[in-house]
């Protein structure tokens, strides 16, 4: 009886991104990394992950669920002129 081979994993594809930072930003990043025992790549990946989890649905056109206690001052009169009694 033939021996079954293990299923091959799907290859993960990565894209490279490069960016430039100032000398002061680089020094600050190095200090942060050494203090928290991280690499710059890990810092960037964590920051990007948090940002995309928060704003990803907005960019995709989905609505973010808002709590009942959220103020709606910006929803009222969208597109309508605001009447101000102090305005001359």
N, CA, C and O atoms as CSV, one atom per row, in Angstrom:
chain,resi,resn,atom,element,x,y,z
A,1,UNK,N,N,0.839,-1.171,0.000
A,1,UNK,CA,C,0.000,0.000,0.000
A,1,UNK,C,C,0.893,1.247,0.000
A,1,UNK,O,O,1.823,1.340,0.802
A,2,UNK,N,N,0.616,2.210,-0.898
A,2,UNK,CA,C,1.466,3.404,-0.970
A,2,UNK,C,C,1.276,4.290,0.261
A,2,UNK,O,O,0.189,4.381,0.831
A,3,UNK,N,N,2.357,4.927,0.643
A,3,UNK,CA,C,2.341,5.816,1.795
A,3,UNK,C,C,1.852,7.188,1.340
A,3,UNK,O,O,2.333,7.731,0.346
A,4,UNK,N,N,0.882,7.747,2.087
A,4,UNK,CA,C,0.360,9.070,1.746
A,4,UNK,C,C,1.357,10.141,2.178
A,4,UNK,O,O,1.908,10.097,3.278
A,5,UNK,N,N,1.563,11.067,1.316
A,5,UNK,CA,C,2.458,12.164,1.669
A,5,UNK,C,C,1.660,13.236,2.403
A,5,UNK,O,O,0.446,13.347,2.234
A,6,UNK,N,N,2.356,14.020,3.217
A,6,UNK,CA,C,1.689,15.082,3.960
A,6,UNK,C,C,1.217,16.152,2.995
A,6,UNK,O,O,1.819,16.387,1.947
A,7,UNK,N,N,0.123,16.795,3.378
A,7,UNK,CA,C,-0.419,17.867,2.570
A,7,UNK,C,C,0.535,19.057,2.605
A,7,UNK,O,O,1.041,19.412,3.670
A,8,UNK,N,N,0.781,19.662,1.477
A,8,UNK,CA,C,1.669,20.818,1.419
A,8,UNK,C,C,0.936,22.060,1.891
A,8,UNK,O,O,-0.231,22.276,1.563
A,9,UNK,N,N,1.626,22.854,2.648
A,9,UNK,CA,C,1.073,24.117,3.102
A,9,UNK,C,C,1.058,25.116,1.964
A,9,UNK,O,O,1.922,25.095,1.087
A,10,UNK,N,N,0.066,25.991,1.988
A,10,UNK,CA,C,0.015,27.051,0.993
A,10,UNK,C,C,1.110,28.069,1.308
A,10,UNK,O,O,1.254,28.508,2.449
A,11,UNK,N,N,1.856,28.429,0.311
A,11,UNK,CA,C,2.961,29.357,0.491
A,11,UNK,C,C,2.424,30.757,0.803
A,11,UNK,O,O,1.539,31.258,0.110
A,12,UNK,N,N,2.963,31.375,1.841
A,12,UNK,CA,C,2.553,32.726,2.219
A,12,UNK,C,C,3.343,33.715,1.379
A,12,UNK,O,O,4.566,33.628,1.271
A,13,UNK,N,N,2.632,34.642,0.796
A,13,UNK,CA,C,3.290,35.638,-0.052
A,13,UNK,C,C,3.427,36.940,0.711
A,13,UNK,O,O,2.465,37.435,1.300
A,14,UNK,N,N,4.599,37.476,0.697
A,14,UNK,CA,C,4.880,38.723,1.380
A,14,UNK,C,C,5.205,39.805,0.366
A,14,UNK,O,O,5.727,39.525,-0.714
A,15,UNK,N,N,4.896,41.019,0.717
A,15,UNK,CA,C,5.246,42.179,-0.096
A,15,UNK,C,C,6.197,43.041,0.709
A,15,UNK,O,O,6.035,43.184,1.921
A,16,UNK,N,N,7.168,43.603,0.060
A,16,UNK,CA,C,8.134,44.435,0.776
A,16,UNK,C,C,7.713,45.897,0.709
A,16,UNK,O,O,7.184,46.367,-0.299
A,17,UNK,N,N,7.960,46.600,1.805
A,17,UNK,CA,C,7.659,48.020,1.908
A,17,UNK,C,C,8.900,48.692,2.465
A,17,UNK,O,O,9.515,48.190,3.405
A,18,UNK,N,N,9.260,49.806,1.895
A,18,UNK,CA,C,10.398,50.555,2.430
A,18,UNK,C,C,9.937,51.971,2.748
A,18,UNK,O,O,9.057,52.513,2.079
A,19,UNK,N,N,10.532,52.557,3.763
A,19,UNK,CA,C,10.198,53.922,4.124
A,19,UNK,C,C,11.432,54.597,4.693
A,19,UNK,O,O,12.379,53.944,5.131
A,20,UNK,N,N,11.395,55.900,4.676
A,20,UNK,CA,C,12.511,56.681,5.191
A,20,UNK,C,C,12.075,57.389,6.456
A,20,UNK,O,O,10.960,57.904,6.537
A,21,UNK,N,N,12.954,57.414,7.443
A,21,UNK,CA,C,12.703,58.135,8.686
A,21,UNK,C,C,13.885,59.061,8.948
A,21,UNK,O,O,14.998,58.826,8.476
A,22,UNK,N,N,13.620,60.108,9.705
A,22,UNK,CA,C,14.695,61.046,10.017
A,22,UNK,C,C,15.646,60.410,11.024
A,22,UNK,O,O,15.345,59.366,11.603
A,23,UNK,N,N,16.780,61.041,11.224
A,23,UNK,CA,C,17.779,60.523,12.157
A,23,UNK,C,C,17.238,60.494,13.580
A,23,UNK,O,O,17.484,59.544,14.324
A,24,UNK,N,N,16.498,61.540,13.960
A,24,UNK,CA,C,15.924,61.569,15.309
A,24,UNK,C,C,14.866,60.483,15.490
A,24,UNK,O,O,14.797,59.850,16.543
A,25,UNK,N,N,14.045,60.269,14.470
A,25,UNK,CA,C,13.034,59.210,14.544
A,25,UNK,C,C,13.704,57.845,14.645
A,25,UNK,O,O,13.229,56.968,15.365
A,26,UNK,N,N,14.796,57.668,13.930
A,26,UNK,CA,C,15.515,56.392,13.963
A,26,UNK,C,C,16.104,56.142,15.358
A,26,UNK,O,O,16.032,55.028,15.877
A,27,UNK,N,N,16.685,57.184,15.956
A,27,UNK,CA,C,17.248,57.034,17.303
A,27,UNK,C,C,16.158,56.687,18.308
A,27,UNK,O,O,16.348,55.827,19.168
A,28,UNK,N,N,15.014,57.360,18.197
A,28,UNK,CA,C,13.894,57.083,19.090
A,28,UNK,C,C,13.393,55.656,18.899
A,28,UNK,O,O,13.096,54.963,19.872
A,29,UNK,N,N,13.301,55.222,17.660
A,29,UNK,CA,C,12.860,53.860,17.356
A,29,UNK,C,C,13.840,52.838,17.929
A,29,UNK,O,O,13.416,51.824,18.484
A,30,UNK,N,N,15.129,53.087,17.802
A,30,UNK,CA,C,16.125,52.174,18.334
A,30,UNK,C,C,16.048,52.091,19.858
A,30,UNK,O,O,16.164,51.008,20.431
A,31,UNK,N,N,15.853,53.243,20.514
A,31,UNK,CA,C,15.718,53.237,21.965
A,31,UNK,C,C,14.474,52.466,22.405
A,31,UNK,O,O,14.518,51.696,23.364
A,32,UNK,N,N,13.376,52.677,21.702
A,32,UNK,CA,C,12.134,51.970,22.027
A,32,UNK,C,C,12.311,50.466,21.844
A,32,UNK,O,O,11.882,49.676,22.685
A,33,UNK,N,N,12.942,50.079,20.749
A,33,UNK,CA,C,13.144,48.656,20.456
A,33,UNK,C,C,14.041,47.993,21.499
A,33,UNK,O,O,13.762,46.878,21.941
A,34,UNK,N,N,15.102,48.668,21.887
A,34,UNK,CA,C,15.998,48.062,22.875
A,34,UNK,C,C,15.336,47.982,24.251
A,34,UNK,O,O,15.562,47.023,24.989
A,35,UNK,N,N,14.528,48.970,24.599
A,35,UNK,CA,C,13.852,48.965,25.890
A,35,UNK,C,C,12.815,47.849,25.972
A,35,UNK,O,O,12.684,47.192,27.005
A,36,UNK,N,N,12.076,47.634,24.874
A,36,UNK,CA,C,11.001,46.633,24.862
A,36,UNK,C,C,11.415,45.303,24.235
A,36,UNK,O,O,10.590,44.407,24.060
A,37,UNK,N,N,12.703,45.185,23.899
A,37,UNK,CA,C,13.261,43.968,23.308
A,37,UNK,C,C,12.491,43.547,22.058
A,37,UNK,O,O,12.036,42.409,21.941
A,38,UNK,N,N,12.356,44.488,21.133
A,38,UNK,CA,C,11.677,44.257,19.864
A,38,UNK,C,C,12.596,44.648,18.725
A,38,UNK,O,O,13.632,45.280,18.933
A,39,UNK,N,N,12.212,44.271,17.534
A,39,UNK,CA,C,12.906,44.716,16.339
A,39,UNK,C,C,12.058,45.795,15.677
A,39,UNK,O,O,10.851,45.850,15.913
A,40,UNK,N,N,12.651,46.645,14.862
A,40,UNK,CA,C,11.850,47.667,14.172
A,40,UNK,C,C,10.723,47.063,13.329
A,40,UNK,O,O,9.635,47.632,13.249
A,41,UNK,N,N,10.983,45.909,12.698
A,41,UNK,CA,C,9.934,45.268,11.907
A,41,UNK,C,C,8.737,44.904,12.770
A,41,UNK,O,O,7.593,45.109,12.363
A,42,UNK,N,N,8.988,44.368,13.957
A,42,UNK,CA,C,7.888,43.981,14.841
A,42,UNK,C,C,7.102,45.209,15.294
A,42,UNK,O,O,5.878,45.152,15.409
A,43,UNK,N,N,7.790,46.307,15.550
A,43,UNK,CA,C,7.114,47.537,15.958
A,43,UNK,C,C,6.195,48.017,14.844
A,43,UNK,O,O,5.036,48.352,15.088
A,44,UNK,N,N,6.713,48.050,13.626
A,44,UNK,CA,C,5.909,48.506,12.497
A,44,UNK,C,C,4.733,47.576,12.236
A,44,UNK,O,O,3.626,48.040,11.964
A,45,UNK,N,N,4.960,46.272,12.315
A,45,UNK,CA,C,3.883,45.315,12.064
A,45,UNK,C,C,2.775,45.435,13.105
A,45,UNK,O,O,1.593,45.379,12.765
A,46,UNK,N,N,3.155,45.600,14.380
A,46,UNK,CA,C,2.147,45.740,15.430
A,46,UNK,C,C,1.347,47.026,15.241
A,46,UNK,O,O,0.123,47.022,15.364
A,47,UNK,N,N,2.034,48.114,14.944
A,47,UNK,CA,C,1.351,49.390,14.756
A,47,UNK,C,C,0.410,49.330,13.553
A,47,UNK,O,O,-0.713,49.832,13.612
A,48,UNK,N,N,0.867,48.724,12.476
A,48,UNK,CA,C,0.047,48.601,11.277
A,48,UNK,C,C,-1.158,47.703,11.516
A,48,UNK,O,O,-2.252,47.985,11.029
A,49,UNK,N,N,-0.961,46.626,12.262
A,49,UNK,CA,C,-2.061,45.709,12.562
A,49,UNK,C,C,-3.145,46.419,13.368
A,49,UNK,O,O,-4.330,46.286,13.066
A,50,UNK,N,N,-2.743,47.176,14.393
A,50,UNK,CA,C,-3.712,47.903,15.208
A,50,UNK,C,C,-4.458,48.918,14.367
A,50,UNK,O,O,-5.677,49.042,14.491
A,51,UNK,N,N,-3.759,49.643,13.517
A,51,UNK,CA,C,-4.378,50.655,12.666
A,51,UNK,C,C,-5.379,50.030,11.705
A,51,UNK,O,O,-6.490,50.537,11.549
A,52,UNK,N,N,-4.994,48.935,11.061
A,52,UNK,CA,C,-5.875,48.308,10.079
A,52,UNK,C,C,-7.082,47.643,10.726
A,52,UNK,O,O,-8.157,47.597,10.128
A,53,UNK,N,N,-6.917,47.124,11.948
A,53,UNK,CA,C,-8.069,46.558,12.649
A,53,UNK,C,C,-9.082,47.640,12.983
A,53,UNK,O,O,-10.289,47.397,12.970
A,54,UNK,N,N,-8.593,48.819,13.280
A,54,UNK,CA,C,-9.494,49.907,13.652
A,54,UNK,C,C,-10.122,50.585,12.444
A,54,UNK,O,O,-11.324,50.848,12.437
A,55,UNK,N,N,-9.320,50.870,11.421
A,55,UNK,CA,C,-9.809,51.640,10.289
A,55,UNK,C,C,-10.027,50.807,9.032
A,55,UNK,O,O,-10.504,51.338,8.029
A,56,UNK,N,N,-9.700,49.544,9.055
A,56,UNK,CA,C,-9.908,48.689,7.895
A,56,UNK,C,C,-11.348,48.621,7.439
A,56,UNK,O,O,-11.612,48.767,6.246
A,57,UNK,N,N,-12.312,48.402,8.362
A,57,UNK,CA,C,-13.713,48.357,7.938
A,57,UNK,C,C,-14.193,49.666,7.328
A,57,UNK,O,O,-15.019,49.653,6.415
A,58,UNK,N,N,-13.690,50.795,7.816
A,58,UNK,CA,C,-14.092,52.089,7.268
A,58,UNK,C,C,-13.606,52.216,5.833
A,58,UNK,O,O,-14.327,52.723,4.973
A,59,UNK,N,N,-12.398,51.761,5.573
A,59,UNK,CA,C,-11.842,51.854,4.234
A,59,UNK,C,C,-12.550,50.910,3.265
A,59,UNK,O,O,-12.614,51.182,2.066
A,60,UNK,N,N,-13.084,49.797,3.783
A,60,UNK,CA,C,-13.797,48.845,2.943
A,60,UNK,C,C,-15.251,49.235,2.725
A,60,UNK,O,O,-15.953,48.558,1.973
A,61,UNK,N,N,-15.726,50.299,3.355
A,61,UNK,CA,C,-17.092,50.755,3.179
A,61,UNK,C,C,-18.059,50.187,4.197
A,61,UNK,O,O,-19.262,50.433,4.102
A,62,UNK,N,N,-17.572,49.438,5.164
A,62,UNK,CA,C,-18.445,48.904,6.194
A,62,UNK,C,C,-18.643,49.967,7.266
A,62,UNK,O,O,-17.810,50.858,7.430
A,63,UNK,N,N,-19.746,49.866,7.990
A,63,UNK,CA,C,-19.982,50.812,9.062
A,63,UNK,C,C,-19.471,50.230,10.367
A,63,UNK,O,O,-19.555,49.026,10.606
A,64,UNK,N,N,-18.949,51.093,11.189
A,64,UNK,CA,C,-18.466,50.675,12.499
A,64,UNK,C,C,-19.613,50.837,13.484
A,64,UNK,O,O,-20.298,51.860,13.488
A,65,UNK,N,N,-19.816,49.834,14.308
A,65,UNK,CA,C,-20.885,49.880,15.287
A,65,UNK,C,C,-20.559,50.935,16.338
A,65,UNK,O,O,-19.462,50.961,16.897
A,66,UNK,N,N,-21.541,51.809,16.596
A,66,UNK,CA,C,-21.368,52.890,17.549
A,66,UNK,C,C,-22.285,52.633,18.728
A,66,UNK,O,O,-23.441,52.249,18.551
A,67,UNK,N,N,-21.771,52.843,19.931
A,67,UNK,CA,C,-22.555,52.638,21.140
A,67,UNK,C,C,-23.704,53.618,21.265
A,67,UNK,O,O,-23.737,54.637,20.576
A,68,UNK,N,N,-24.664,53.307,22.161
A,68,UNK,CA,C,-25.829,54.161,22.347
A,68,UNK,C,C,-25.457,55.509,22.939
A,68,UNK,O,O,-26.135,56.501,22.673
A,69,UNK,N,N,-24.408,55.569,23.725
A,69,UNK,CA,C,-24.018,56.806,24.387
A,69,UNK,C,C,-23.176,57.718,23.503
A,69,UNK,O,O,-22.741,58.782,23.943
A,70,UNK,N,N,-22.947,57.309,22.268
A,70,UNK,CA,C,-22.133,58.109,21.355
A,70,UNK,C,C,-22.876,59.383,20.975
A,70,UNK,O,O,-24.057,59.327,20.634
A,71,UNK,N,N,-22.218,60.511,21.028
A,71,UNK,CA,C,-22.832,61.768,20.626
A,71,UNK,C,C,-23.105,61.777,19.139
A,71,UNK,O,O,-22.336,61.228,18.350
A,72,UNK,N,N,-24.203,62.403,18.762
A,72,UNK,CA,C,-24.564,62.461,17.346
A,72,UNK,C,C,-24.556,63.900,16.857
A,72,UNK,O,O,-25.329,64.251,15.966
A,73,UNK,N,N,-23.708,64.727,17.414
A,73,UNK,CA,C,-23.706,66.136,17.040
A,73,UNK,C,C,-23.286,66.346,15.598
A,73,UNK,O,O,-23.668,67.337,14.976
A,74,UNK,N,N,-22.499,65.418,15.059
A,74,UNK,CA,C,-22.041,65.583,13.694
A,74,UNK,C,C,-23.022,64.999,12.689
A,74,UNK,O,O,-22.912,65.277,11.494
A,75,UNK,N,N,-23.975,64.200,13.144
A,75,UNK,CA,C,-24.967,63.617,12.255
A,75,UNK,C,C,-26.101,64.586,11.959
A,75,UNK,O,O,-26.667,64.551,10.866
A,76,UNK,N,N,-26.443,65.445,12.902
A,76,UNK,CA,C,-27.564,66.362,12.730
A,76,UNK,C,C,-27.229,67.416,11.697
A,76,UNK,O,O,-26.177,68.053,11.755
A,77,UNK,N,N,-28.130,67.593,10.755
A,77,UNK,CA,C,-27.977,68.656,9.782
A,77,UNK,C,C,-26.849,68.443,8.805
A,77,UNK,O,O,-26.253,69.413,8.336
A,78,UNK,N,N,-26.542,67.214,8.487
A,78,UNK,CA,C,-25.481,66.964,7.522
A,78,UNK,C,C,-25.900,67.529,6.178
A,78,UNK,O,O,-26.895,67.092,5.600
A,79,UNK,N,N,-25.162,68.480,5.687
A,79,UNK,CA,C,-25.461,69.088,4.398
A,79,UNK,C,C,-26.390,70.283,4.498
A,79,UNK,O,O,-26.621,70.956,3.493
A,80,UNK,N,N,-26.933,70.573,5.680
A,80,UNK,CA,C,-27.817,71.720,5.859
A,80,UNK,C,C,-27.040,72.844,6.531
A,80,UNK,O,O,-26.178,72.584,7.371
A,81,UNK,N,N,-27.333,74.084,6.171
A,81,UNK,CA,C,-26.658,75.199,6.843
A,81,UNK,C,C,-27.102,75.290,8.294
A,81,UNK,O,O,-28.259,75.014,8.614
A,82,UNK,N,N,-26.195,75.673,9.163
A,82,UNK,CA,C,-26.470,75.799,10.587
A,82,UNK,C,C,-26.893,77.223,10.867
A,82,UNK,O,O,-26.210,78.171,10.479
A,83,UNK,N,N,-28.039,77.376,11.551
A,83,UNK,CA,C,-28.494,78.707,11.908
A,83,UNK,C,C,-27.878,79.095,13.233
A,83,UNK,O,O,-28.015,78.389,14.232
A,84,UNK,N,N,-27.201,80.223,13.226
A,84,UNK,CA,C,-26.533,80.712,14.432
A,84,UNK,C,C,-27.105,82.059,14.779
A,84,UNK,O,O,-27.068,82.978,13.961
A,85,UNK,N,N,-27.646,82.201,16.001
A,85,UNK,CA,C,-28.269,83.465,16.420
A,85,UNK,C,C,-27.228,84.566,16.615
A,85,UNK,O,O,-27.569,85.748,16.561
A,86,UNK,N,N,-25.965,84.199,16.839
A,86,UNK,CA,C,-24.916,85.202,17.055
A,86,UNK,C,C,-24.311,85.687,15.754
A,86,UNK,O,O,-23.543,86.650,15.740
A,87,UNK,N,N,-24.652,85.028,14.666
A,87,UNK,CA,C,-24.076,85.410,13.377
A,87,UNK,C,C,-24.805,86.624,12.815
A,87,UNK,O,O,-26.035,86.632,12.799
A,88,UNK,N,N,-24.102,87.637,12.358
A,88,UNK,CA,C,-24.727,88.851,11.814
A,88,UNK,C,C,-25.028,88.719,10.378
A,88,UNK,O,O,-25.555,89.650,9.769
